[in-house]
């Protein structure tokens, strides 16, 4: 569980419609 959370925080999947995920994907964050 901890590893999964860490991995998601570092680079969330593009399937997530959340703005945070989008920004991380584009590399703005």
DRENROKOL-692638 format. One record per residue: residue in three letters; x, y, z of N, C-alpha, C in turn. Coordinates in steps of 0.02 Angstrom, whole numbers. Layout:
N
    r     n.X     n.Y     n.Z    ca.X    ca.Y    ca.Z     c.X     c.Y     c.Z
  ALA       X       Y       Z       X       Y       Z       X       Y       Z
...
END
This chain:
29
    r     n.X     n.Y     n.Z    ca.X    ca.Y    ca.Z     c.X     c.Y     c.Z
  UNK      43     -60       0       0       0       0      44      63       0
  UNK      94      63      43     137     122      46     173     133     -21
  UNK     199      78     -49     235      84    -113     189     110    -167
  UNK     128      84    -169      80     105    -220      66     180    -213
  UNK      55     203    -152      41     274    -142     100     316    -165
  UNK     160     295    -147     220     332    -166     225     336    -242
  UNK     216     279    -275     223     277    -349     170     323    -380
  UNK     109     320    -355      55     361    -384      71     435    -374
  UNK      99     452    -316     115     523    -303     171     546    -350
  UNK     219     502    -362     275     522    -405     253     532    -477
  UNK     215     483    -503     191     488    -572     123     454    -578
  UNK      70     493    -568       2     466    -571     -16     444    -642
  UNK     -59     394    -649     -79     368    -714    -119     421    -754
  UNK    -113     420    -820    -147     468    -863    -223     457    -863
  UNK    -244     400    -836    -316     384    -835    -352     428    -783
  UNK    -314     456    -737    -345     497    -685    -367     564    -715
  UNK    -431     582    -707    -457     645    -734    -441     704    -688
  UNK    -406     691    -634    -390     744    -586    -340     793    -616
  UNK    -347     856    -601    -301     907    -628    -230     894    -604
  UNK    -223     875    -542    -156     861    -514    -119     811    -558
  UNK    -154     757    -576    -123     705    -618    -103     734    -686
  UNK    -146     776    -713    -132     805    -779     -68     848    -776
  UNK     -63     889    -724      -5     933    -717      59     892    -710
  UNK      56     840    -669     115     797    -658     135     766    -724
  UNK      86     746    -764     101     713    -828     136     763    -875
  UNK     112     824    -877     141     874    -922     210     895    -896
  UNK     222     884    -831     287     902    -802     287     973    -774
  UNK     227    1002    -766     223    1070    -739     238    1069    -664
  UNK     221    1011    -632     233    1006    -560     303     977    -552
END
